[in-house]
Amino acid sequence: MNGAPNPDRADPDHAGASSRSMFDSPEWYDRGINWDARLRREVPVLCEVFGPPAAGGVLDAGCGVGRQVIALAEKGYTVIGADLSQSMIDYAHRLAAKWGVRADFVLRAYADLPQHYANRMDGVFCIGNSLASAGSEHAAREAVASFAAVLRPGGRLFLQVLNFPLMRKDFPCVRGPRLAEVDGTEYVSARCFQFVDDASAGRNGRVDVTNITFWKHGTWQQFAGGGSIYPMDPEELLGWCGEAGLTVLATHGAYDRSAFDPDASVDFIVIAERGA
């Protein structure tokens, strides 16, 4: 599956000077990612962790535009994609229809998941730094508890967040560029992370994120989006897993299963299992 088709291609001449929340801009989120590379990295690991498709199915918590849901559905998994953004869910539905894939996308907050799927799922994954988008220490901690509650006994949880303690050392903290080609146009995206002391968000404050995407359509155009996330640290996340009754099976610093190095790893990945 590559970057196309794009179900909502906007007119770059009219979109190039605008900005909005990065969590409610599905088309710009979609065209800012090299999906070929990302799905090649993520999907085989998810399949290995969850095992062959089973009756309980898997849940993508914070599914965004639904690319991983579609990729797993193509491999025979029963997948539910949940997100808090109606525009993301609508876009994911249209994208699945474009690909001719049957996939289930629902509007759900992390905290609401147990009301609908308690003790049911074979697997839950929350990747693409989506857990941090919960926005606060309390909400992220509650989200992990919700993920544990929807797993059946023996079900597995796969979490990926950025290595925020390492990023905190960088100023300015910029990640990118990311390159993606859609309908023959190359898009270049970069993100700037600004760490802010904000006790109301939790012990680690918050991070204000700005994503800027550039492309050339006659002249250079740009689209900017922003939002705030909670920069949890690895020890904090592992603690939440323990509180939720999850046994941590492995931690990694990347999808290649390399060991987590607090001074070098870009990601922090946790694989955990719900006990009987």
Secondary structure, 3 states (H helix, E strand, C coil): CCCCCCCCCCCHHHHCCCEEEHHHCHHHHHHCCCHHHHHHHHHHHHHHHHCCCCCCCEEEECCCCCHHHHHHHHCCCCEEEEECCHHHHHHHHHHHHHHCCCCEEEECCHHHHHHHHCCCEEEEEECCCHHHHHCCHHHHHHHHHHHHHHEEEEEEEEEEEECHHHHCCCCCEEEEEEEEEECCEEEEEEEEEEEECCCCCCCCCEEEEEEEEEEECCCEEEEEEEEEECCCCHHHHHHHHHHCCEEEEEEECCCCCCCCCCCCCCEEEEEEEECC
